């Protein structure tokens, strides 16, 4: 695609002309603007423009979205996108998103405040030195002050890139972290699931000063079931309550609702009995002949409840003995997460050639971890998002 494209120096003059006295609007503007400045710097030209980021604006004006990537955000807002990951398609989608944001910003205060000139921030040499010694790997990282105390714990699919953001961001929290950072240690985990579990447990154990803003529970809503007066199993979304037995948990109500839409289709469930279509009569899908009539007591109760129970068994690992297999820290290694009698026991790593089917043998490899509601939520959420994970049923010997 780039074989016959012009070189940057051939279009540089035109870029200067069309951006003169303009604000550069982009999705993740810092990235695009950095590329432009780098290329102009190679030509010896001090390129400087105001920028506006539709990612940060979207987070302010359209909160609680499941994802703020351009594709997923456009899809959830009903913005048509053609030629994804091509300059023209992404640019047109960003324009439509920006117009929507402008309409939402009635007072125009946020837009005015969001326009920024090229940051004058320069990373401290000591932070650069720390960054140079960090790897591009998945894991958990620990930021220490000059007393060796842990002041922040985080996880990332790319530790070096994430720390680079910590050390270059200009928000209040990042500046405080930068001033107190003396060293960074890390632990490679091989995959995001173990990184999420370790991060959650380490924050609870160490209580770093800059992690205090983290919510006590990382999930807010849960999926529950109950039988109605006719005997049908109903599903409902409600605020997470540790006193009640949940099928699975979610970080937001919106993500829970999206999950319900998917399972209605996958298990052929009734919209009315899942709370998606409040009505005293038949649900919308019944009128389209996509519901078998549980909403009007037409489908046999036992047959309908069998499908609901299949859904519940698939998403709740209570009373199950299983190992969740994922990528390890090296090519010939795999990670193993042990669920014993429906309880998360811990994680470990095993060689590819080592057959893991025996619970007693597996327990010798496992680093024990606390089974709390956060850990359960992390595992269930990860299993929902990663359908191709290898799960091995275990036997006691």
C-alpha positions as a Markdown table, in Angstrom:
| # | Residue | x | y | z |
|---|---|---|---|---|
| 1 | Unk | 0.0 | 0.0 | 0.0 |
| 2 | Unk | 2.9 | 2.4 | 0.7 |
| 3 | Unk | 5.0 | 1.3 | -2.3 |
| 4 | Unk | 3.9 | 4.2 | -4.5 |
| 5 | Unk | 3.0 | 6.7 | -1.7 |
| 6 | Unk | 4.8 | 10.0 | -1.5 |
| 7 | Unk | 7.7 | 10.5 | 1.0 |
| 8 | Unk | 6.9 | 12.7 | 4.0 |
| 9 | Unk | 9.1 | 15.6 | 2.8 |
| 10 | Unk | 7.1 | 15.7 | -0.4 |
| 11 | Unk | 3.8 | 16.4 | 1.5 |
| 12 | Unk | 5.2 | 18.3 | 4.5 |
| 13 | Unk | 4.6 | 21.8 | 3.0 |
| 14 | Unk | 1.0 | 20.9 | 2.3 |
| 15 | Unk | 0.5 | 19.6 | 5.8 |
| 16 | Unk | 1.8 | 22.9 | 7.2 |
| 17 | Unk | -0.6 | 24.9 | 5.0 |
| 18 | Unk | -3.7 | 22.9 | 5.8 |
| 19 | Unk | -3.1 | 22.9 | 9.5 |
| 20 | Unk | -2.1 | 26.6 | 9.8 |
| 21 | Unk | -4.3 | 28.3 | 12.5 |
| 22 | Unk | -6.1 | 25.0 | 13.0 |
| 23 | Unk | -6.7 | 22.5 | 15.8 |
| 24 | Unk | -5.7 | 19.0 | 15.1 |
| 25 | Unk | -8.6 | 16.7 | 16.1 |
| 26 | Unk | -7.8 | 13.0 | 16.4 |
| 27 | Unk | -8.7 | 9.8 | 18.2 |
| 28 | Unk | -5.8 | 9.5 | 20.6 |
| 29 | Unk | -4.4 | 12.8 | 19.4 |
| 30 | Unk | -1.1 | 12.5 | 21.4 |
| 31 | Unk | 0.0 | 9.6 | 19.3 |
| 32 | Unk | -0.7 | 11.2 | 15.9 |
| 33 | Unk | 0.7 | 14.5 | 16.9 |
| 34 | Unk | 3.9 | 12.9 | 18.2 |
| 35 | Unk | 4.4 | 11.2 | 14.8 |
| 36 | Unk | 3.9 | 14.5 | 13.0 |
| 37 | Unk | 6.4 | 16.4 | 15.3 |
| 38 | Unk | 8.9 | 13.6 | 14.9 |
| 39 | Unk | 8.8 | 13.7 | 11.1 |
| 40 | Unk | 9.0 | 17.5 | 11.0 |
| 41 | Unk | 11.9 | 17.5 | 13.5 |
| 42 | Unk | 13.8 | 15.3 | 11.0 |
| 43 | Unk | 13.3 | 18.0 | 8.4 |
| 44 | Unk | 14.5 | 20.7 | 10.9 |
| 45 | Unk | 11.1 | 22.3 | 11.2 |
| 46 | Unk | 9.6 | 23.2 | 14.7 |
| 47 | Unk | 6.0 | 22.0 | 14.0 |
| 48 | Unk | 3.6 | 23.2 | 16.7 |
| 49 | Unk | -0.2 | 23.0 | 16.7 |
| 50 | Unk | -3.0 | 22.8 | 19.1 |
| 51 | Unk | -4.6 | 19.4 | 19.5 |
| 52 | Unk | -7.9 | 17.9 | 20.7 |
| 53 | Unk | -8.3 | 14.3 | 21.6 |
| 54 | Unk | -11.7 | 12.6 | 21.0 |
| 55 | Unk | -10.7 | 9.7 | 23.3 |
| 56 | Unk | -10.5 | 12.0 | 26.4 |
| 57 | Unk | -13.5 | 14.0 | 25.3 |
| 58 | Unk | -15.6 | 10.8 | 24.9 |
| 59 | Unk | -14.6 | 9.6 | 28.4 |
| 60 | Unk | -15.9 | 13.0 | 29.8 |
| 61 | Unk | -19.0 | 13.4 | 27.7 |
| 62 | Unk | -20.0 | 9.8 | 27.1 |
| 63 | Unk | -19.0 | 8.0 | 30.3 |
| 64 | Unk | -19.3 | 4.2 | 31.2 |
| 65 | Unk | -18.7 | 2.9 | 27.7 |
| 66 | Unk | -17.3 | -0.6 | 27.5 |
| 67 | Unk | -14.5 | 0.5 | 25.2 |
| 68 | Unk | -13.2 | 3.8 | 23.8 |
| 69 | Unk | -11.4 | 2.4 | 20.8 |
| 70 | Unk | -12.7 | 4.1 | 17.6 |
| 71 | Unk | -14.3 | 1.0 | 16.2 |
| 72 | Unk | -16.2 | -0.1 | 19.3 |
| 73 | Unk | -17.2 | 3.4 | 20.3 |
| 74 | Unk | -18.5 | 4.1 | 16.8 |
| 75 | Unk | -20.5 | 0.8 | 16.8 |
| 76 | Unk | -22.0 | 1.5 | 20.2 |
| 77 | Unk | -23.0 | 5.1 | 19.2 |
| 78 | Unk | -24.4 | 3.9 | 15.8 |
| 79 | Unk | -21.7 | 5.7 | 13.8 |
| 80 | Unk | -21.2 | 4.0 | 10.4 |
| 81 | Unk | -17.6 | 3.1 | 9.7 |
| 82 | Unk | -16.2 | 2.0 | 6.3 |
| 83 | Unk | -12.6 | 1.1 | 5.5 |
| 84 | Unk | -11.6 | 0.5 | 9.2 |
| 85 | Unk | -7.9 | 1.1 | 9.9 |
| 86 | Unk | -7.6 | 3.0 | 6.7 |
| 87 | Unk | -6.9 | 6.8 | 6.8 |
| 88 | Unk | -10.1 | 7.9 | 5.0 |
| 89 | Unk | -12.5 | 5.6 | 6.9 |
| 90 | Unk | -11.1 | 6.3 | 10.4 |
| 91 | Unk | -10.9 | 10.1 | 9.6 |
| 92 | Unk | -14.6 | 10.2 | 8.6 |
| 93 | Unk | -15.6 | 8.2 | 11.6 |
| 94 | Unk | -13.7 | 10.6 | 13.9 |
| 95 | Unk | -15.4 | 13.6 | 12.2 |
| 96 | Unk | -18.8 | 12.1 | 13.0 |
| 97 | Unk | -17.8 | 11.3 | 16.5 |
| 98 | Unk | -16.5 | 14.8 | 17.0 |
| 99 | Unk | -19.7 | 16.4 | 15.7 |
| 100 | Unk | -21.6 | 14.3 | 18.2 |
| 101 | Unk | -19.3 | 15.4 | 21.0 |
| 102 | Unk | -19.7 | 19.0 | 20.1 |
| 103 | Unk | -23.5 | 18.7 | 20.2 |
| 104 | Unk | -23.2 | 17.1 | 23.7 |
| 105 | Unk | -20.9 | 19.9 | 25.0 |
| 106 | Unk | -23.7 | 22.4 | 25.4 |
| 107 | Unk | -21.7 | 24.9 | 27.5 |
| 108 | Unk | -18.6 | 24.5 | 25.3 |
| 109 | Unk | -16.4 | 24.7 | 28.4 |
| 110 | Unk | -15.0 | 21.1 | 28.1 |
| 111 | Unk | -14.0 | 21.6 | 24.4 |
| 112 | Unk | -12.2 | 24.8 | 25.2 |
| 113 | Unk | -10.4 | 23.3 | 28.2 |
| 114 | Unk | -9.5 | 20.2 | 26.1 |
| 115 | Unk | -7.6 | 22.1 | 23.5 |
| 116 | Unk | -3.9 | 21.8 | 24.3 |
| 117 | Unk | -0.8 | 23.2 | 22.8 |
| 118 | Unk | 2.3 | 21.0 | 22.4 |
| 119 | Unk | 3.3 | 19.9 | 25.9 |
| 120 | Unk | 6.6 | 21.2 | 27.2 |
| 121 | Unk | 7.1 | 18.2 | 29.4 |
| 122 | Unk | 10.5 | 16.5 | 29.3 |
| 123 | Unk | 11.1 | 13.2 | 31.1 |
| 124 | Unk | 13.6 | 13.3 | 33.9 |
| 125 | Unk | 16.9 | 11.5 | 33.1 |
| 126 | Unk | 16.4 | 9.2 | 36.1 |
| 127 | Unk | 13.0 | 8.1 | 34.8 |
| 128 | Unk | 14.5 | 7.6 | 31.3 |
| 129 | Unk | 17.1 | 5.3 | 32.8 |
| 130 | Unk | 14.5 | 3.3 | 34.7 |
| 131 | Unk | 12.4 | 3.0 | 31.4 |
| 132 | Unk | 15.5 | 1.8 | 29.5 |
| 133 | Unk | 15.7 | -1.3 | 31.8 |
| 134 | Unk | 12.1 | -2.3 | 31.4 |
| 135 | Unk | 10.8 | -5.0 | 29.0 |
| 136 | Unk | 8.0 | -5.0 | 26.4 |
| 137 | Unk | 6.2 | -7.8 | 28.2 |
| 138 | Unk | 2.9 | -8.6 | 30.0 |
| 139 | Unk | 3.0 | -8.5 | 33.7 |
| 140 | Unk | 2.6 | -6.6 | 37.0 |
| 141 | Unk | 4.8 | -3.6 | 37.8 |
| 142 | Unk | 5.6 | -1.9 | 41.1 |
| 143 | Unk | 6.7 | 1.7 | 41.4 |
| 144 | Unk | 8.9 | 2.4 | 44.5 |
| 145 | Unk | 9.9 | 5.6 | 46.2 |
| 146 | Unk | 13.4 | 6.4 | 47.6 |
| 147 | Unk | 12.6 | 4.4 | 50.8 |
| 148 | Unk | 11.8 | 1.3 | 48.7 |
| 149 | Unk | 8.1 | 1.6 | 49.6 |
| 150 | Unk | 5.6 | 0.6 | 46.9 |
| 151 | Unk | 3.6 | 3.7 | 45.9 |
| 152 | Unk | 1.8 | 2.3 | 42.9 |
| 153 | Unk | 1.0 | -1.1 | 41.4 |
| 154 | Unk | -0.3 | -1.7 | 37.9 |
| 155 | Unk | -0.6 | -4.3 | 35.2 |
| 156 | Unk | -0.1 | -4.1 | 31.4 |
| 157 | Unk | 0.3 | -6.1 | 28.3 |
| 158 | Unk | 3.4 | -4.0 | 27.6 |
| 159 | Unk | 5.1 | -2.9 | 30.8 |
| 160 | Unk | 7.6 | -0.6 | 29.1 |
| 161 | Unk | 4.9 | 1.3 | 27.1 |
| 162 | Unk | 2.7 | 1.7 | 30.2 |
| 163 | Unk | 5.5 | 3.1 | 32.3 |
| 164 | Unk | 6.4 | 5.5 | 29.5 |
| 165 | Unk | 2.8 | 6.8 | 29.8 |
| 166 | Unk | 3.1 | 7.2 | 33.6 |
| 167 | Unk | 6.4 | 9.1 | 33.1 |
| 168 | Unk | 5.2 | 11.4 | 30.3 |
| 169 | Unk | 1.6 | 12.2 | 31.3 |
| 170 | Unk | 1.0 | 15.7 | 32.6 |
| 171 | Unk | -2.0 | 15.1 | 34.8 |
| 172 | Unk | -1.9 | 15.7 | 38.6 |
| 173 | Unk | -1.6 | 12.0 | 39.6 |
| 174 | Unk | 1.2 | 11.2 | 37.1 |
| 175 | Unk | 3.2 | 14.3 | 38.1 |
| 176 | Unk | 3.0 | 13.1 | 41.8 |
| 177 | Unk | 4.1 | 9.6 | 40.8 |
| 178 | Unk | 7.0 | 11.0 | 38.7 |
| 179 | Unk | 8.3 | 13.1 | 41.6 |
| 180 | Unk | 8.4 | 10.2 | 44.0 |
| 181 | Unk | 9.6 | 7.4 | 41.7 |
| 182 | Unk | 13.0 | 6.0 | 42.6 |
| 183 | Unk | 12.8 | 2.5 | 41.1 |
| 184 | Unk | 10.4 | 0.1 | 39.3 |
| 185 | Unk | 10.3 | -3.7 | 39.7 |
| 186 | Unk | 8.1 | -6.0 | 37.8 |
| 187 | Unk | 7.0 | -9.6 | 37.5 |
| 188 | Unk | 6.2 | -11.2 | 34.1 |
| 189 | Unk | 3.0 | -13.1 | 33.9 |
| 190 | Unk | 2.8 | -14.2 | 30.3 |
| 191 | Unk | -0.9 | -13.3 | 29.9 |
| 192 | Unk | -3.4 | -10.6 | 31.0 |
| 193 | Unk | -5.5 | -12.9 | 33.2 |
| 194 | Unk | -2.7 | -13.7 | 35.7 |
| 195 | Unk | -1.6 | -10.0 | 35.6 |
| 196 | Unk | -5.2 | -8.9 | 36.5 |
| 197 | Unk | -5.4 | -11.4 | 39.4 |
| 198 | Unk | -2.0 | -10.5 | 40.8 |
| 199 | Unk | -2.6 | -6.8 | 40.4 |
| 200 | Unk | -5.9 | -7.1 | 42.4 |
| 201 | Unk | -4.4 | -9.1 | 45.2 |
| 202 | Unk | -1.2 | -7.1 | 45.5 |
| 203 | Unk | -3.1 | -3.8 | 45.7 |
| 204 | Unk | -5.2 | -5.2 | 48.5 |
| 205 | Unk | -2.1 | -6.5 | 50.3 |
| 206 | Unk | 0.2 | -3.5 | 49.9 |
| 207 | Unk | -2.4 | -0.6 | 49.8 |
| 208 | Unk | -0.1 | 1.7 | 47.7 |
| 209 | Unk | -0.8 | 5.4 | 48.2 |
| 210 | Unk | -1.6 | 6.1 | 44.6 |
| 211 | Unk | -3.9 | 3.1 | 44.2 |
| 212 | Unk | -6.3 | 4.3 | 46.9 |
| 213 | Unk | -8.7 | 5.7 | 44.3 |
| 214 | Unk | -9.3 | 2.1 | 43.0 |
| 215 | Unk | -12.8 | 1.0 | 43.9 |
| 216 | Unk | -13.1 | -1.6 | 46.6 |
| 217 | Unk | -14.9 | -3.9 | 44.2 |
| 218 | Unk | -14.1 | -3.8 | 40.5 |
| 219 | Unk | -17.5 | -5.1 | 39.6 |
| 220 | Unk | -20.8 | -3.1 | 40.1 |
| 221 | Unk | -23.5 | -5.3 | 38.7 |
| 222 | Unk | -24.4 | -9.0 | 38.6 |
| 223 | Unk | -26.7 | -11.4 | 36.8 |
| 224 | Unk | -29.2 | -13.2 | 39.1 |
| 225 | Unk | -31.9 | -15.9 | 38.5 |
| 226 | Unk | -35.3 | -16.6 | 40.1 |
| 227 | Unk | -38.4 | -18.6 | 39.2 |
| 228 | Unk | -41.6 | -16.7 | 38.5 |
| 229 | Unk | -45.1 | -17.7 | 39.6 |
| 230 | Unk | -45.4 | -19.9 | 36.5 |
| 231 | Unk | -42.1 | -21.8 | 37.2 |
| 232 | Unk | -40.0 | -20.3 | 34.4 |
| 233 | Unk | -36.4 | -19.3 | 35.4 |
| 234 | Unk | -36.1 | -15.5 | 34.9 |
| 235 | Unk | -32.8 | -13.6 | 34.6 |
| 236 | Unk | -32.2 | -10.1 | 36.0 |
| 237 | Unk | -29.4 | -7.6 | 36.2 |
| 238 | Unk | -29.0 | -5.9 | 39.6 |
| 239 | Unk | -26.4 | -4.1 | 41.7 |
| 240 | Unk | -23.8 | -6.6 | 42.9 |
| 241 | Unk | -24.6 | -7.9 | 46.4 |
| 242 | Unk | -22.3 | -10.3 | 48.1 |
| 243 | Unk | -25.1 | -11.7 | 50.2 |
| 244 | Unk | -26.8 | -13.1 | 47.0 |
| 245 | Unk | -25.5 | -15.9 | 44.8 |
| 246 | Unk | -24.7 | -14.4 | 41.3 |
| 247 | Unk | -24.4 | -16.2 | 38.1 |
| 248 | Unk | -21.7 | -13.8 | 36.9 |
| 249 | Unk | -20.6 | -10.2 | 37.5 |
| 250 | Unk | -19.9 | -7.1 | 35.4 |
| 251 | Unk | -18.0 | -3.9 | 35.6 |
| 252 | Unk | -20.9 | -1.8 | 34.4 |
| 253 | Unk | -24.7 | -2.1 | 33.8 |
| 254 | Unk | -24.2 | -1.5 | 30.1 |
| 255 | Unk | -21.8 | -4.5 | 29.8 |
| 256 | Unk | -24.3 | -6.7 | 31.6 |
| 257 | Unk | -27.0 | -5.6 | 29.3 |
| 258 | Unk | -24.9 | -6.4 | 26.2 |
| 259 | Unk | -24.2 | -9.8 | 27.6 |
| 260 | Unk | -27.9 | -10.5 | 28.0 |
| 261 | Unk | -28.5 | -9.6 | 24.4 |
| 262 | Unk | -25.9 | -12.1 | 23.3 |
| 263 | Unk | -27.2 | -15.0 | 25.4 |
| 264 | Unk | -30.8 | -14.4 | 24.4 |
| 265 | Unk | -29.6 | -15.1 | 20.8 |
| 266 | Unk | -27.2 | -17.9 | 21.7 |
| 267 | Unk | -29.6 | -19.9 | 24.0 |
| 268 | Unk | -32.8 | -18.8 | 22.3 |
| 269 | Unk | -34.1 | -17.2 | 25.5 |
| 270 | Unk | -37.2 | -15.0 | 25.9 |
| 271 | Unk | -36.6 | -11.2 | 26.0 |
| 272 | Unk | -39.3 | -10.7 | 28.6 |
| 273 | Unk | -38.0 | -13.3 | 31.0 |
| 274 | Unk | -34.5 | -11.8 | 30.7 |
| 275 | Unk | -35.7 | -8.3 | 31.5 |
| 276 | Unk | -34.9 | -6.9 | 28.1 |
| 277 | Unk | -38.5 | -6.3 | 27.0 |
| 278 | Unk | -40.8 | -5.3 | 29.8 |
| 279 | Unk | -44.4 | -6.2 | 28.8 |
| 280 | Unk | -47.5 | -8.0 | 30.1 |
| 281 | Unk | -47.9 | -9.7 | 26.7 |
| 282 | Unk | -45.6 | -11.5 | 24.3 |
| 283 | Unk | -42.0 | -10.2 | 23.8 |
| 284 | Unk | -40.8 | -8.6 | 20.6 |
| 285 | Unk | -38.9 | -11.7 | 19.4 |
| 286 | Unk | -42.0 | -13.8 | 19.7 |
| 287 | Unk | -43.7 | -11.6 | 17.1 |
| 288 | Unk | -40.7 | -12.2 | 14.9 |
| 289 | Unk | -40.9 | -16.0 | 15.5 |
| 290 | Unk | -37.5 | -15.9 | 17.3 |
| 291 | Unk | -39.0 | -16.8 | 20.7 |
| 292 | Unk | -40.8 | -20.1 | 21.5 |
| 293 | Unk | -43.4 | -18.4 | 23.6 |
| 294 | Unk | -42.2 | -18.6 | 27.2 |
| 295 | Unk | -43.4 | -15.0 | 27.6 |
| 296 | Unk | -47.0 | -16.2 | 27.2 |
| 297 | Unk | -46.7 | -19.6 | 28.9 |
| 298 | Unk | -46.7 | -21.3 | 25.5 |
| 299 | Unk | -43.4 | -23.1 | 25.7 |
| 300 | Unk | -43.0 | -26.1 | 28.0 |
| 301 | Unk | -41.4 | -24.9 | 31.3 |
| 302 | Unk | -39.0 | -27.8 | 31.6 |
| 303 | Unk | -37.6 | -27.3 | 28.0 |
| 304 | Unk | -37.1 | -23.6 | 28.5 |
| 305 | Unk | -35.5 | -24.0 | 31.9 |
| 306 | Unk | -33.1 | -26.5 | 30.5 |
| 307 | Unk | -31.7 | -23.9 | 28.1 |
| 308 | Unk | -31.4 | -21.3 | 31.0 |
| 309 | Unk | -29.6 | -23.9 | 33.1 |
| 310 | Unk | -27.1 | -24.5 | 30.3 |
| 311 | Unk | -26.4 | -20.8 | 30.3 |
| 312 | Unk | -26.0 | -20.8 | 34.1 |
| 313 | Unk | -23.6 | -23.8 | 34.0 |
| 314 | Unk | -21.5 | -22.2 | 31.3 |
| 315 | Unk | -21.0 | -18.9 | 33.2 |
| 316 | Unk | -20.8 | -20.1 | 36.8 |
| 317 | Unk | -17.9 | -22.4 | 37.7 |
| 318 | Unk | -19.3 | -23.3 | 41.2 |
| 319 | Unk | -18.6 | -26.9 | 42.3 |
| 320 | Unk | -16.3 | -27.4 | 39.3 |
| 321 | Unk | -12.8 | -28.7 | 39.2 |
| 322 | Unk | -10.9 | -27.3 | 36.3 |
| 323 | Unk | -7.7 | -25.8 | 35.0 |
| 324 | Unk | -7.6 | -22.7 | 32.8 |
| 325 | Unk | -4.7 | -22.9 | 30.4 |
| 326 | Unk | -3.2 | -19.8 | 28.8 |
| 327 | Unk | 0.1 | -18.4 | 27.5 |
| 328 | Unk | 3.1 | -18.6 | 29.7 |
| 329 | Unk | 6.2 | -16.4 | 30.2 |
| 330 | Unk | 8.2 | -18.3 | 27.5 |
| 331 | Unk | 7.3 | -20.0 | 24.3 |
| 332 | Unk | 7.5 | -23.5 | 25.7 |
| 333 | Unk | 5.6 | -22.6 | 28.9 |
| 334 | Unk | 1.9 | -22.4 | 29.7 |
| 335 | Unk | 0.1 | -20.8 | 32.7 |
| 336 | Unk | -2.4 | -22.8 | 34.7 |
| 337 | Unk | -5.2 | -21.3 | 36.9 |
| 338 | Unk | -6.7 | -23.9 | 39.3 |
| 339 | Unk | -10.4 | -23.9 | 40.2 |
| 340 | Unk | -11.1 | -26.5 | 42.9 |
| 341 | Unk | -14.7 | -27.2 | 43.9 |
| 342 | Unk | -15.7 | -23.9 | 42.4 |
| 343 | Unk | -13.0 | -22.0 | 44.4 |
| 344 | Unk | -10.1 | -20.2 | 42.8 |
| 345 | Unk | -7.0 | -21.7 | 44.4 |
| 346 | Unk | -4.1 | -20.0 | 42.6 |
| 347 | Unk | -2.0 | -20.1 | 39.5 |
| 348 | Unk | 1.3 | -21.7 | 38.3 |
| 349 | Unk | 3.3 | -22.4 | 35.3 |
| 350 | Unk | 4.1 | -25.7 | 33.6 |
| 351 | Unk | 6.1 | -27.0 | 30.7 |
| 352 | Unk | 4.3 | -27.7 | 27.4 |
| 353 | Unk | 5.2 | -31.4 | 27.7 |
| 354 | Unk | 3.8 | -31.7 | 31.2 |
| 355 | Unk | 0.3 | -33.2 | 31.1 |
| 356 | Unk | -2.0 | -31.5 | 33.6 |
| 357 | Unk | -5.1 | -33.5 | 34.5 |
| 358 | Unk | -4.4 | -34.5 | 38.1 |
| 359 | Unk | -5.6 | -32.1 | 40.8 |
| 360 | Unk | -3.1 | -33.4 | 43.4 |
| 361 | Unk | -0.1 | -33.0 | 41.1 |
| 362 | Unk | -1.3 | -29.6 | 39.9 |
| 363 | Unk | -1.6 | -28.2 | 43.4 |
| 364 | Unk | 2.1 | -28.7 | 43.9 |
| 365 | Unk | 2.8 | -26.3 | 41.1 |
| 366 | Unk | 0.3 | -23.6 | 42.2 |
| 367 | Unk | 1.0 | -20.4 | 44.0 |
| 368 | Unk | -2.0 | -20.0 | 46.4 |
| 369 | Unk | -4.1 | -16.9 | 46.0 |
| 370 | Unk | -7.1 | -15.5 | 47.9 |
| 371 | Unk | -10.5 | -16.5 | 46.5 |
| 372 | Unk | -12.5 | -13.3 | 46.8 |
| 373 | Unk | -15.3 | -11.7 | 44.7 |
| 374 | Unk | -12.9 | -9.6 | 42.7 |
| 375 | Unk | -10.9 | -12.6 | 41.7 |
| 376 | Unk | -14.1 | -14.4 | 40.7 |
| 377 | Unk | -15.2 | -11.4 | 38.6 |
| 378 | Unk | -11.8 | -11.2 | 36.9 |
| 379 | Unk | -11.9 | -14.9 | 35.9 |
| 380 | Unk | -15.5 | -14.9 | 34.7 |
| 381 | Unk | -15.1 | -11.7 | 32.8 |
| 382 | Unk | -11.9 | -13.0 | 31.1 |
| 383 | Unk | -13.5 | -16.3 | 30.2 |
| 384 | Unk | -16.4 | -14.4 | 28.5 |
| 385 | Unk | -14.0 | -12.2 | 26.5 |
| 386 | Unk | -11.6 | -15.1 | 25.5 |
| 387 | Unk | -13.7 | -17.9 | 24.0 |
| 388 | Unk | -10.7 | -19.9 | 22.8 |
| 389 | Unk | -9.1 | -20.5 | 26.2 |
| 390 | Unk | -8.2 | -24.1 | 26.9 |
| 391 | Unk | -10.2 | -25.5 | 29.9 |
| 392 | Unk | -9.3 | -28.9 | 31.3 |
| 393 | Unk | -11.7 | -30.8 | 33.7 |
| 394 | Unk | -9.7 | -32.2 | 36.6 |
| 395 | Unk | -10.0 | -35.5 | 38.5 |
| 396 | Unk | -8.9 | -36.2 | 42.1 |
| 397 | Unk | -6.5 | -39.2 | 42.3 |
